[in-house]
Amino acid sequence: MLITFKTPAAPDVMMLEDLAEYLLGIIGKQLNERGVITHEEVPSAIQKLEAAVVTDKKVRAEHDGHFHEGEEGHEPHEIPIGLAQRAYPFLDMLRLAQKHNTDILWGV
Protein backbone atom coordinates (compact mmCIF):
# COMPACT_ATOMS: atom_id res chain seq x y z
CA MET A 1 0.00 0.00 0.00
CA LEU A 2 1.22 3.50 -0.81
CA ILE A 3 1.27 6.25 1.80
CA THR A 4 1.15 9.86 0.59
CA PHE A 5 2.60 12.62 2.74
CA LYS A 6 1.33 16.13 2.04
CA THR A 7 2.36 19.64 3.01
CA PRO A 8 1.71 22.99 1.32
CA ALA A 9 5.47 23.63 1.37
CA ALA A 10 6.53 20.73 -0.91
CA PRO A 11 5.35 18.26 -3.54
CA ASP A 12 3.64 15.14 -2.20
CA VAL A 13 5.92 12.29 -1.17
CA MET A 14 4.66 8.76 -1.78
CA MET A 15 6.25 5.65 -0.33
CA LEU A 16 5.44 2.06 0.41
CA GLU A 17 3.80 1.39 3.75
CA ASP A 18 6.81 -0.51 5.18
CA LEU A 19 9.18 2.39 4.52
CA ALA A 20 6.67 4.94 5.82
CA GLU A 21 6.25 2.93 9.01
CA TYR A 22 10.03 2.65 9.43
CA LEU A 23 10.73 6.36 8.86
CA LEU A 24 7.87 7.45 11.11
CA GLY A 25 9.16 5.06 13.79
CA ILE A 26 12.57 6.75 13.64
CA ILE A 27 10.97 10.12 14.39
CA GLY A 28 8.72 8.71 17.11
CA LYS A 29 5.44 8.51 15.23
CA GLN A 30 3.17 5.61 14.40
CA LEU A 31 1.70 4.94 10.99
CA ASN A 32 -2.03 5.16 11.53
CA GLU A 33 -4.75 5.58 8.91
CA ARG A 34 -4.32 9.34 9.31
CA GLY A 35 -1.65 11.36 10.97
CA VAL A 36 0.23 14.61 11.28
CA ILE A 37 3.70 15.85 12.01
CA THR A 38 3.04 19.30 13.39
CA HIS A 39 5.30 22.20 12.55
CA GLU A 40 6.42 22.12 16.21
CA GLU A 41 7.54 18.48 15.80
CA VAL A 42 9.35 19.00 12.49
CA PRO A 43 12.75 20.19 13.87
CA SER A 44 12.98 17.17 16.16
CA ALA A 45 11.92 14.86 13.34
CA ILE A 46 14.66 16.26 11.09
CA GLN A 47 17.26 15.81 13.82
CA LYS A 48 16.24 12.20 14.52
CA LEU A 49 16.13 11.24 10.86
CA GLU A 50 19.49 12.88 10.12
CA ALA A 51 21.04 11.05 13.09
CA ALA A 52 19.66 7.74 11.81
CA VAL A 53 21.12 8.42 8.36
CA VAL A 54 24.56 9.16 9.88
CA THR A 55 24.40 5.96 11.93
CA ASP A 56 23.36 3.94 8.87
CA LYS A 57 26.24 5.39 6.84
CA LYS A 58 28.73 4.46 9.59
CA VAL A 59 27.43 0.90 9.78
CA ARG A 60 27.54 0.56 6.01
CA ALA A 61 31.10 1.94 5.90
CA GLU A 62 32.20 -0.59 8.53
CA HIS A 63 30.78 -3.40 6.40
CA ASP A 64 32.14 -2.00 3.13
CA GLY A 65 34.17 -4.71 1.45
CA HIS A 66 32.82 -7.42 3.75
CA PHE A 67 30.12 -8.72 1.46
CA HIS A 68 32.06 -11.90 0.56
CA GLU A 69 32.47 -10.81 -3.05
CA GLY A 70 34.26 -13.50 -4.99
CA GLU A 71 34.64 -15.88 -2.04
CA GLU A 72 33.96 -19.51 -2.73
CA GLY A 73 30.49 -20.54 -1.65
CA HIS A 74 29.15 -16.97 -1.64
CA GLU A 75 27.06 -15.56 -4.45
CA PRO A 76 28.00 -12.03 -5.54
CA HIS A 77 25.27 -9.56 -4.70
CA GLU A 78 24.56 -5.88 -4.86
CA ILE A 79 25.00 -3.65 -1.83
CA PRO A 80 21.49 -2.70 -0.69
CA ILE A 81 20.26 0.88 -0.91
CA GLY A 82 20.98 2.80 2.29
CA LEU A 83 18.72 4.82 4.51
CA ALA A 84 20.04 8.10 3.10
CA GLN A 85 18.66 7.28 -0.36
CA ARG A 86 15.37 6.00 0.99
CA ALA A 87 14.82 8.87 3.42
CA TYR A 88 15.97 11.75 1.20
CA PRO A 89 12.57 12.75 -0.29
CA PHE A 90 10.92 12.65 3.14
CA LEU A 91 13.81 14.53 4.76
CA ASP A 92 13.63 17.15 2.02
CA MET A 93 9.89 17.51 2.69
CA LEU A 94 10.56 17.93 6.43
CA ARG A 95 13.12 20.66 5.75
CA LEU A 96 10.75 22.55 3.46
CA ALA A 97 7.94 22.21 6.01
CA GLN A 98 10.27 23.66 8.65
CA LYS A 99 11.26 26.54 6.38
CA HIS A 100 7.61 27.40 5.69
CA ASN A 101 6.34 26.54 9.19
CA THR A 102 3.79 24.00 7.93
CA ASP A 103 2.52 20.61 9.10
CA ILE A 104 2.90 17.32 7.22
CA LEU A 105 -0.22 15.15 6.89
CA TRP A 106 -0.97 11.67 5.65
CA GLY A 107 -4.21 9.78 5.08
CA VAL A 108 -6.17 12.84 4.08
Secondary structure by P-SEA (a helix, b strand, c coil): cbbbbbbccccbbbbcaaaaaaaaaaacccccccccccccaaaaaaaaaaaaaaaaaaaaaaacccccccccccccccccccccccaaaaaaaaaaaaaabbbbbccc
